[in-house]
Amino acid sequence: MPTTLNIQAPADFQLARDVCSYGYFLLAPNHWDVDQQLMLRVLEFDNGPSLCRIDQTRSKPTPNIRARFDRTLDRNEQKIARAKITRMLCLDTPHAEIKAFHKVDPRWKKSGAGRLFRSPTLFEDVIKTVTSCNVTWPSTVNMNRRLCEVCGRKSASGVPGFPTAKKLARTRVGTLRGRCRVGYRDQRIVDLAKLFAKGAIDEQWVQETGSDDEVFKFLVTLPGIGPYAAGNIMQLMGRYSRLALDTESVRHAKTVLGMTGTDNQLMKRLKAHYEPFGDHQFRSYWFELWDFYQSKAGPATTWRRDATASMFTAANLQK
């Protein structure tokens, strides 16, 4: 009998708002069902992947997260599934942290925004970040779709998941470039996968015990990880003290914040602008950016992956 898990959610958690809070919810294998307001994606286990449907029940006093799988999960797989869903939805982010963010930036208190959607594993977040560098958003969507279709294992329902580190470590560079269309990222993806596959990255230290400065310095030593990617990976680990600035940030500085100057000057002004938000500065930056996106494309909870991807181009965002 297929497994159903019920996971206690924080009292301030709202599935639709907190899933549709960061662009990775639009990247395969994630699929936000707009009509049913639930998340579908394949989760990976040693014994094989499983398609998972995640929604929020109306149980009292706290609506819980319900995860329904397309096969039976054994006890160990259930434990792994709970951990992956907890990471993906930031269910372990305490209310006190959200409250502290709203104190330094009260603009987001009414909406309750504070959690940012991420992947069930650090490895997937790292690869997704690499596919988002120096490229348009529609291409990022396509790369992740092809990585799943070409390299991911299929669940019992026939839906492919995100490839594991072990799988990508064994994948030919030519396959990644030719069939997955990742361009120059091909060797970098293989090299990163090998590091994760052989346990060369201390994930507990990176995610939990290392200081922000130490972790940032380590991340920029990894293949294909520059300052922007390192800053983005840090926020995906719940470390919001660093910004992840790129050309989109420059556009935001000009069109939303009304800043002027060269790109380098704007980068410096952006850092100074968000510095007062301290440990929450990425949150403040991102929700400001996200609010602008929703002004262009409507509420994120109504975004359909393939249709919305074409919206986020430089030409459309400049209008």
N, C-alpha and C positions, 0 to 999 in steps of 0.2 A: 504494500500500500504506500503511495507517495507520502512523503513526510511533510508535515506542516509545523513550523516553529512559531511560537509567540514570544516576542522579545519586548521587555519593558522599555518604554521610551520615556525620556525626561518630560516633565509636565509642560514645558514650553516648546516641545518639538511639534512641528507641523510638516508632514511628509511632502506635500506639494511645494510649499515654500522652500524647504531646506534641501530638497533634491534639485529643484530648478533654480539653483543659486550660483552655479558655476558652469562654464561651458562644457566641461567633461561629461555632463549628463547627456549631451547630444552626440557623444562619440561611442561607436560600437565597442563592446557589445551592449552598451547601455541603450535601452529603448524606453522613453517616457511615453506611456499611453495617455494621450491627451483626453480621449473620451472617457476612460475609466479612472483617470488620475492615479495611476500606479506605475511602478517601475518594473520592467522585465530585464533580466540579464542572466547570462550563464555564469555560474560560479565553478571554479576549478577545484577538483579533489584528486588525490592520488589514484583512486579507483575509477575515475572518470568524471567528466563535467556533468552539471545538472542545471537545467533552466529553472530560474527562480522568479516568482511573481511576488513583489513586495507591495503591500498596501498598509493602510492604517485603520485598525478596527475602531469601533465606537464604544468600546468597553469603558466602564467607569470604575474608579474615578479618573484614571489616566488612560487615554486611548493608546493601545499598544501596537507594535509593529507585527504584522503577520507575514511570514515568508512561506510560500507554498512551492514545493519542488516537484519535478516531473518524475522522480523516482524515490525509492526509499534510501534514506541516509542512515548509516550506522552511527553509533554513539559518538565516535571520534569525529566523523564528518559533521555531525550536528554542532559539536563544539567549535570546529573550524568555521562553519557557516555563520554561527553567532558572532564570532570575532570579526569575520570579513564584513558582515552587514553593519556591525557596530562601527568599524572604521569608515566604511563608505558613507554612512549617514551621520558621522560624528556624534553618535549617541552617548559617548563617554565624555563629551564636553560638558563640564558642570555649569549649572545655571549661574553660579557666581561669576564665572568667566564672561558669560554673555552680558550679565548685569554690569560688570566692570567696563566692557566695551561700550555699552549704551551710556555709561556715565561720562566717558571721555568724548563720545560722539553721539549725542542724543537724537540725531536725525533719524536713526534707525530703531529707536525704542518702540514707537507705535507699531511698526510692522513686525517687530520681534526678530528681524534679520540678524544673524550672527554666525550661523554655521555655514560652511562652504562644502558642497558636495565634492567627493573625491573617489578614488578607486578603492577596491577591496584590498589591494596590496601596494606596497611602496614601489615594487618593480613596475607595475602597470602605470603608475603615476609618472615615473621617470621616463618611460618610453613615450607616453602620451605628451609629456613636456617636450621631448626631443622632436616629436612630429609637429609641434606647434611653433617651432623656431624658424624664422626666415622664410615664411610661407603664408599664403592666404588661408583663411579659415576653411573655405570649401575644400582645399587640398588636404588640410588636416583631417577633416571628416572622411575624405576618400581614403587616405592612408590607413586610418584605423579600421575602416571597413574591410580593406583588402588584407590587412594583417590578420584579422579574424577569419576571413574567408579562406585564405591561403594556408595559414599556419595554425589556426586554432582548432581544437578538437570539438566535435559536434556532440551535443547532449542527446538524450534519448528522444527529444522532440525534433532533432535535426538542426538545431540552431548552434552555430559555432560560438565559442567563447574566445577570450583573449589568450594569445599564445603564452605559455609559461616561459620562464627564463631558460630552462633546460631545452625546450624546443627551439627557441630563437638562437641559443648558443650553437646549435647543430645545423642551423639553416644556412644555406649558401648565400653569400653576399649577392650574387647575381639574381637569386630568387627574390630577395628583398627589393633590389632595384628594379628588376624587370616586371615582376608580377605584383608586388605590393606597392610599387611606385614611390618608394621613400627617398629616391634621389641620393644625394651625397651622404645621407644619414645611414646608409646600409652597413658600412663597417663599424660605425659607432654603435649601432644597435646590437650587432653581434658581440662587440667587445664588452658592452654593458651587461648583456645577457650572461656572458661567461663569468663576469665578476659576481653576479648574483647567484648563478648556478653553483659555483664552487664555494659560496659562503665567504667571499673575500670582503664583503661589505657587512659591517657589524650593524645590523638594522636596529637593534635595541639602543645602541649608543647614538646612532644618527637620529632616531625618532624620539628618544626619551632622555638620555642622560647627558649627552654632550651639550656644551653651551652653544648659543646661537652663533657666536663668532667662530668657535671651533668647527661647527658643522658646516657653516658657509665656506670656510677655507678648505675643508675636505671636499665638498661637493664640486668646487671648481677644478679639482684635480681629476675628475672623472672624464672619460671620453665623451666629447660633444657637449659638455656642460660648462657654459659660460656664466657670467653674472646674472643675466636675466633668468636662465634656466634654473640656476641655483636658488634664486629668490623665490621662484615659483614652486620648486620642489619643497622648499622650506615651509611655505604656507600650506602646502598639501599635507605636511606633517603636523600642522597646528602651530607652527612657529610664524607669527604674523609681524615680527619686528623688522622684517626686510621687505622692500618693495621689489617688484619684478617689472622693470621699466623697459619698454621697447618703442617701436615706431607708433604703435597704437596709443601709448602713453603721451607721446608728443602731440598726436591729433587731439587727444582729450584735453591737454593743456591749452591748446589753441581754441578749440570749438566750445568747450564747456567752461573752462576756468578763465578764459580770456587772456591768457598769458601771451607774451610776444618775445621774440628773440630767436637765436639760432637753436638748433636741436640740442647742442651741448648746454646752452644757457637754460633751455627749458627743462632739461633733465635735472639740473642743479636746483631750479626753482621748484620743481615737483618734490624733490627730496625735502627741501625746506618747508614746503607747504604741508606735507604729511608728517613731518617729524614730531609735532606736538601730540600726535596720537600714540606715540610711544610703542609699546608692545602690540598695539592693535592697528598700526598704521596701514598694513596691507588690507585689513578689513575695511577701513574707512575709504581707502582708494578704490577697492574693488566694488563695494556697494554703490559708490558714486558712479563708477563706470557702468555697472549693471543697470542702474536706474536710467542712464542715458540709453542703453541698448533697448530697454523695455519701452522707452518713449518712442523708439523707432519701429519696433517689431511687436509691440503689445506685451501683455504679461507673459513671463517666461513659462508659466504653467500651460500656456496655449501653444507653445512652439513645437512644431513637428520637425523631427530631425532633418530630413532631406529638404523640405521646403524652406526651413529657416536658414540652413547653411548658406544658401545663395544670397540671403539678406546681408550677411556680414562681410561685405567687401568695402574697400576704401571709398569707392565711388558712392555707394549708398549711405555710408556713415558721414560723408561730408555734406550731404544734402540738408 
